[in-house]
Amino acid sequence: MKKVIHITIRSAFGICLLLSQLFSNRTTFFSENYLLLIAGILIVILAVILFISASKHLSEAKNKNRIAVTGPFRYIRHPIYTGIYVLTFGLGLIFFSWLWYIVMIIFIPLWYIECMEEEREMLKTHGQEYTDYQSRTKMFIPFIY
């Protein structure tokens, strides 16, 4: 059941972003503002680096049946979710549409609920070790939240 919800949230997010693009009232596909376009491209590159790094460190930890605490996991517990939002923000600048950001805001609680479920599973599996990890790392934004 969790896998179905996981897939449904991601699919709905993508579909809503696509629809926000189709229903936005614009004359061009990409942002006409070159500064927004360049900023968006740089943010997307950073997000891809974060996502790849987090995926690599998570895979290594899973192979050892351990908690991922290296790479981006040293600073935040959910760097893949953070990467998704950073990537989406950058793409929003590239394909500028205010509806894009409305979709992002609407989905924040859904992603948060999913992360909380993952945290409950980690606590069941790793107990005090995960509690200690939670106490020294932030959830999504290093040093802030």
Backbone torsions as a table, in degrees:
resi	resn	phi	psi	omega
1	MET	NA	-42.4	179.8
2	LYS	-59.5	-40.3	-179.9
3	LYS	-62.7	-40.1	179.0
4	VAL	-63.0	-45.6	178.6
5	ILE	-62.4	-43.5	179.4
6	HIS	-56.7	-49.8	-178.9
7	ILE	-68.1	-39.7	-179.1
8	THR	-63.6	-44.1	-179.9
9	ILE	-62.4	-45.8	-179.4
10	ARG	-64.4	-42.9	179.2
11	SER	-64.4	-45.6	179.7
12	ALA	-62.2	-39.8	178.4
13	PHE	-60.2	-49.2	179.4
14	GLY	-62.2	-43.5	-179.9
15	ILE	-64.3	-43.7	179.2
16	CYS	-63.7	-39.2	177.1
17	LEU	-64.2	-43.1	178.1
18	LEU	-61.1	-46.2	179.0
19	LEU	-62.7	-36.2	178.1
20	SER	-63.3	-33.1	176.8
21	GLN	-69.8	-44.1	-176.2
22	LEU	-68.1	-32.6	-176.4
23	PHE	-96.8	1.1	177.3
24	SER	-77.3	148.2	-176.9
25	ASN	-96.2	90.7	-177.4
26	ARG	-135.0	163.7	178.6
27	THR	-100.8	-16.9	179.9
28	THR	-129.1	159.8	179.4
29	PHE	-74.2	-43.7	179.3
30	PHE	-97.6	163.4	176.4
31	SER	-58.2	138.9	177.3
32	GLU	-82.3	-14.0	-180.0
33	ASN	-89.0	113.8	-176.2
34	TYR	-64.1	-31.8	177.7
35	LEU	-65.7	-42.8	176.6
36	LEU	-64.2	-40.3	-179.8
37	LEU	-63.1	-47.4	179.4
38	ILE	-66.2	-44.3	178.0
39	ALA	-60.1	-42.8	178.8
40	GLY	-60.7	-43.9	179.5
41	ILE	-63.0	-44.5	179.3
42	LEU	-63.8	-41.5	178.8
43	ILE	-64.9	-40.7	178.0
44	VAL	-62.1	-43.1	178.6
45	ILE	-60.7	-45.9	177.9
46	LEU	-61.4	-40.8	179.9
47	ALA	-64.9	-40.7	179.0
48	VAL	-64.8	-41.2	177.0
49	ILE	-61.3	-45.9	178.0
50	LEU	-60.0	-46.8	-177.7
51	PHE	-62.8	-45.5	-179.6
52	ILE	-65.2	-45.5	179.8
53	SER	-62.0	-45.9	-180.0
54	ALA	-63.2	-42.5	179.3
55	SER	-62.2	-40.6	179.4
56	LYS	-63.6	-48.5	-178.4
57	HIS	-67.7	-35.9	177.7
58	LEU	-66.7	-43.1	178.8
59	SER	-61.2	-43.9	178.4
60	GLU	-61.9	-42.3	-179.9
61	ALA	-66.3	-42.5	179.5
62	LYS	-62.5	-39.8	178.9
63	ASN	-61.6	-28.1	179.4
64	LYS	-98.8	4.6	-177.5
65	ASN	53.5	47.4	-178.6
66	ARG	-127.9	171.4	174.1
67	ILE	-80.4	136.2	176.0
68	ALA	-73.5	115.7	-179.2
69	VAL	-130.0	9.4	179.9
70	THR	-111.2	169.9	-178.9
71	GLY	61.7	-139.5	-179.3
72	PRO	-63.0	-23.9	179.2
73	PHE	-67.7	-13.3	175.9
74	ARG	-67.1	-27.8	-174.6
75	TYR	-109.3	-32.4	-179.7
76	ILE	-139.4	150.3	-176.5
77	ARG	-82.9	-20.5	-176.6
78	HIS	-129.9	60.9	-177.5
79	PRO	-67.2	-24.3	178.7
80	ILE	-70.0	-43.2	176.6
81	TYR	-64.7	-41.8	176.3
82	THR	-60.3	-42.8	178.1
83	GLY	-60.1	-40.3	177.9
84	ILE	-61.0	-44.2	-178.8
85	TYR	-71.6	-36.7	176.6
86	VAL	-66.0	-43.4	177.3
87	LEU	-59.6	-46.7	-179.6
88	THR	-63.3	-40.1	177.3
89	PHE	-61.1	-46.3	179.0
90	GLY	-62.4	-43.4	178.0
91	LEU	-64.4	-34.2	176.8
92	GLY	-61.8	-35.1	176.4
93	LEU	-71.0	-38.8	-179.1
94	ILE	-66.0	-47.8	-178.6
95	PHE	-103.0	48.4	-164.2
96	PHE	-45.5	120.7	176.0
97	SER	-154.8	126.9	-179.0
98	TRP	-63.9	-28.1	178.2
99	LEU	-63.3	-31.0	178.2
100	TRP	-55.4	-45.3	-176.8
101	TYR	-75.0	-28.5	174.4
102	ILE	-63.5	-44.1	177.9
103	VAL	-59.7	-45.0	179.8
104	MET	-58.4	-45.1	-178.5
105	ILE	-65.0	-42.0	-179.7
106	ILE	-61.9	-36.5	-175.7
107	PHE	-84.1	-10.1	179.9
108	ILE	-53.9	-48.7	-179.5
109	PRO	-63.3	-34.2	179.4
110	LEU	-66.4	-43.7	177.6
111	TRP	-65.4	-38.9	-179.8
112	TYR	-62.5	-45.1	178.1
113	ILE	-60.2	-41.7	178.7
114	GLU	-63.1	-41.7	178.3
115	CYS	-64.9	-39.7	178.6
116	MET	-63.5	-37.6	176.6
117	GLU	-63.9	-42.8	176.9
118	GLU	-61.4	-39.9	179.3
119	GLU	-65.0	-39.4	176.5
120	ARG	-61.5	-41.0	178.5
121	GLU	-65.3	-40.6	179.2
122	MET	-65.3	-38.2	177.9
123	LEU	-64.8	-39.5	177.1
124	LYS	-64.2	-40.6	-176.0
125	THR	-78.3	-43.0	-170.5
126	HIS	-113.2	-7.8	173.7
127	GLY	54.2	-128.1	-174.6
128	GLN	-60.0	-34.1	178.9
129	GLU	-59.2	-41.1	178.8
130	TYR	-73.4	-36.6	176.1
131	THR	-59.0	-43.4	177.1
132	ASP	-62.4	-41.9	178.2
133	TYR	-61.9	-43.1	178.1
134	GLN	-60.1	-38.3	-176.1
135	SER	-70.9	-21.7	-178.1
136	ARG	-107.2	-0.7	178.4
137	THR	-129.9	156.5	175.6
138	LYS	-91.1	166.1	-174.8
139	MET	-78.2	-49.8	-173.6
140	PHE	-128.7	-34.2	-174.5
141	ILE	-121.9	118.6	-177.2
142	PRO	-52.4	135.2	175.0
143	PHE	66.8	-1.5	-175.8
144	ILE	-120.8	-62.5	-177.3
145	TYR	-145.8	NA	NA
